[in-house]
Amino acid sequence: MSTSRPDRLLIVRLSSLGDLVHTLPVVPALSGAFPGTPLDWLVDSRWSPLIKLVRGISEVIPLQSSVSGYLRCMRRVRRKRYSCIIDFQGIYRSAILGWSSGAERRIGRDRNSARERGAARFYTDRIAPSGQHVAAMSMSLAVHAGAQPPAEMQFPITVPADQVMQLRKKLSGEQSETYIVLSPGGGWKSKCWPAERFGGLCAQIWQRNRIRCVINLAPGEEQLGKEVVASSFPAKPIVYRPALPELVALLSQALLVVGADTGPLHLAAALGTRVIALFGSTNAARNGPLPRGVLIQNYSAQPPNYQRGDYIRGHSYSPEMLSISVEQVLAAVEQEISRTSLAPLQPSA
């Protein structure tokens, strides 16, 4: 650990949404350790609208996904003359960007813990991260830079008021001021829950509680949305494909969010919205929603794992996710609906 004051700090975490969310607590930790020191964030341009909503970030540096964009980013980082860079990504692409800056200190994971082992050669400080959750592991790198471990993880996201106003106007027209968000998509199909089960859940929520669901989709998930809607009769869910600032507004105003181990679920939890997290073969202790949430996970005979077999690559749902029934999720939803207090959720298995 070092307590020397850097002139300018750079966070390097390029993607993805869930990992970005779990890196956010390092921002208040570093800002508190070095008040007045500019703190920038280098991120893939796709996710820069989210990082622009993070309090405590001085400048967002977007990385365009092209050779010319990469070279422009290298030159921009070099001109900033950072004294300390912390690479939370741990891959060659992020490590080389940090190395090209010429920063005196470049903090990252060691060979045994970096996502791409060779990335560690580009750091001056190679750290074996501590902690069980990925957010705690990232925090251990910030602590090495001089931050103090927080008593509780903080997620400094500003909800854009203009987006909330537009959302309320849109939902008012749909007569759906109170709504539950269902987020059926995800990067790995093995981490997802079947579309027809989301549709069945949507139907049950409407029949039993007269609460409409909003189906949150990412670009390219239009067919998935159609499959959910086709299974949701007699409910009439609202299908949204929001941009990132609108997604923040949508999740922040929801009564409840139901989803798997994916970015929107983690973003909702970070915003303080009640969440029900559906977990299969991934480790909830390592990747569960923070600061809290209701967890549904039926363990198989095998421990949670991240092996990228055929079903992990997106060819089919995992047996662990298929073991989760609509009735299980509905029971958790109804328990949350029945609560009259707005106190934060308590984790449960």
N, C-alpha and C positions, 0 to 999 in steps of 0.2 A: 504494500500500500504506500501511496505517496500523497503528501499534503501540499506539495509545491503548487503554487497558483499558476495555471495556464493562462496564456494571453487570449486564446480563442480555442474553443472545443468543437469537435465535429463527431456527431453520432453517425455511424454507417449501419443502416439496416434497410435493405433495399425492398424486401417483400417478405412474406405475403401478408394479407390482412390480419389474420389471427396472430402471427408472429410480431407484426408491427404493434398491435394492441398490447401484447405482453411485454413489449419493450418500453412502453410509455412511462412506467413508474420510474425509470432512470432519469427522466427529465427533471422532476422536482427534486430528486436526490442530488443531482449534479448542480442544479441551480442554487440549492440551499448550501452546498459546500463551497461554491465559487460565485457568490452574489456579484452581479455586475459584469461577469465574464460572458461574452457572446457565446451562445450555444446554437450551433447549426445542425441540420439533419440532411443527410444525403439519402435519397430514396428513388426508386423507380418512378417515372413520371406518372404512371397509372395511379399510384397511391398518394401523390403529392397533395391532392385536395384534402385528404384526411390530416396529413401532418401540418397543413396550414391552419388547422383548427386546434392545434395543441398549444396550450399556454406555456410560455417559457422558451419557445424556439425563436431565435432571432431571424434566421433565414432558412428557407427550404431550398435545397439544391436538387432539382429533378434530373434523373438520368434517363435519357432517351435510348430506346432499344435498337441502336444501330452503331456501326463502327464509328461513324462521324460523331454521333451523339456521345459515345464513350470518350472519344478523344477531346471533345469540347468540355466534357465534365472534368477530365483530368486537368486540363489547363485552368479551368475555373477554380478547382480545389487548390491547385498549386499557387494561384495568385492570392488566395486567402491567407497563406502563411500560418496555418494552424500549428500550435505548439503541441497539441495532444489530439489524437484520433482514437476512438474506440469502435472497433468493428464487431458488431453483434451478429453479423451474418455468418462469417467463417467460411467463405468460399473464395476461389481464386479471384473472381470478378471484383468482389468488395475489397479483398486484401490488397490487390494491385492498385486500386484507386487510392487507398490509404497510403500505400508506400510511395506512390507518385507525388503525393503532397509535399514530401520532404519534411514532414512533421518529426520533431525530435523524439516524441513518444508515440508509439503505435501499439495499442493494447488490443489483444485478441485471444482466442482460445488456443490452447496448446495442440500438438499433433493428435493426441488421443481423443480430443473432444471436438475439434473443428469438424464441420460438416465435410469439407474437403481437406484432408490431412496436410497436403502440401501448402495450403494457405498460411499455415503458421510460420513459415520461413520469412514472411514479409513483415512480421511484428517484431518490435523491440521487447515487448513484455508478453510472454506466452503464459496464459493463465489456465489452470484446471478449475473450471467453474464449480462452485459449491451450491447446494440447495437441491430440493426435490423437484420443484416446479420450474418450468422454463423461465418464468419471470424472475424467480429467485436466482437462477443461474446467470441471467443477464445482469441482475443487480450486483452480483459478485464482481463482475468486470468493472462496473461503475465504482464500487467500493475500492477496488485496487487503484482507481484513478484519484481517489480522495474523498468520495462521498461517504455519508454515514448510512448504515443499514436502517431503513424506515421501520417504524412499529407496524405500519400497515401500508400495503401497496396503494398508491394514489394514481388516478388516471385523469390527467388534466386536459380533458376534451371540452371545448366550447361548443355548445349546441347552437347552430346559427338561427337567430330569431326569425329572419326573413323566411327561411325554409319551413320553420314551424308554422308560421302564419299561412303560407301557401298550402301546407299539408292540411291544416285545420279547415281551410276553405274547401279544399277538394273533398275531404272526408265528410264535411257537413253536407255537401251536395249528394253524397252517397248515404246520408243518414247513418253514419258510422263513426261518431265521435269517440266511442269506446270500441277498441278492437284488439285482437290478438294477432301477432305476426307469426306466421309459419315460414320457416326458411328451409326448403327441401333440398337445395343444391349443395355442391361441395366439389372439391378438387378430385378426391378419390371416391369412386362409387362405393368402395368397401366401407367408407365412413358414413355413408348416407343411409337414410331410412326410405323404404319404397314410397313412390309417389301416391299409389293407391291408398296407403295407410295414412298419409297426410290428408288425403281427401276424405277418408272415413272419419278421421279425427275432426276435421272441419265440419262435417255433417253433424256429428254428435254434439259438438260445442254449440252449434246453432239450434239444434232440436232441444237441447237441455237448458240452455242459458240465453238464447236469443242474442248471442254476441257474434258479430261477423268476423271473419278472419281475413287478413291481408297476406297474400302469398308473395313473398319477397324473392325476386329472381335476379340473377346476374346476367350480363350479356351472353347470349348463346344458350340460355336455358328456357327459351320460349316453349319448346315441346314439353319440357318437364312441367311447366305451369299448366299446359293444356291437360296433361295427364292427371294432375292434382284436381283441377276443376271438374274433369269428367267423372271423378269418383266422389264428388262432394255433395251430390243432390241429397236433400232439397236446399242446402245452403247455397248462397251466391257469393263466393269469396271475391275480394277485389285483388286483381293481379297487378303488381307494381314491378317495374324494373328501374329502380331509382339510381341516380348518380350518387356519388359518395356523400356530399353534403345533405342531400335529401334522405339518404339512408340513415344518417346520424339523427336527423329529425324524426323519421319514421320510428326508429327503434327507441328513441328517448321518450316518445309519447305513448308507447304501447302499454296496454295493461299487462301483457305477458308476451314473451318470445319463446317459441319452441323450435329447436334445431339440433343438428348433430355437432360434432367437433369441427366447426367451420368458423370462418371469419365473422360473419354477421352475428352469430351466437355470442362470440367473445366480445365483440364490440358492444352489443346490448348489455352484457353483464358489466362491462367497464363504465357504461353510462348510468349504471344504477338501476336498470330495468330488471324486473323479475325474469328469470330464465329457467327453462327446463331443458337440460342438456342430455341428449341421447348419445351414449357412448357404446362402442362395440369393442374392436380389438386394440384401440389406442388406450394409453394409460391416463386415466383421469387425474391421478395424483400428479402427473407431469404436465398435463395439458388441459386440466379442468378450468371452468369459468372462474374468473376473479372479478371482484373480491369474493363473490359467493354465488350460489345457484343450487337448484335442485337437480340431482344427478340420477339418471336411470341407466343402469348397466347390468346386464345379465352375464356373469362371467362364464365362459366355456371352460372345458377341461384344460385348455392352454392358457397361460398367462397373457395379459395384454401385450401386443407386439406391434412392430412397424415393418414387418417383412413385406416386401413388395412383390408378392406372388401375383398370379393372373387376376384374382379378384381385387387385389389392391390397385392394380393398374387400371381398373375401371371396367372390367368385363362383367362383373356381377356384384351383388350385395354380399357382404360377409355374413356367415352364419350367426355371428354375435349380434349384428344389427337386426337380422331377421327374427331373432328370438324375442325382440321387444314387441309387445302386442299393442294394438290400439287401446285396449282396455287399461293397460298399465299407464300409458301416457295420459289418457282421459282422466284417470283417477288423480294423477298429479295435477293436471290442469284444474280440476274441480276443487281440489284442496286449496290451490292458490287463489282461485276466484272467491272462495268462501271467506278468505281472510279479510277482515275489516280494517286491520292496522296497515299502515304503510311502512312498517319497520322492515329493514333489510332481510332478505332471505337467509335462512340457515342451511348450510350444505347437508345433504342427506344422501344415502346410497339407495 
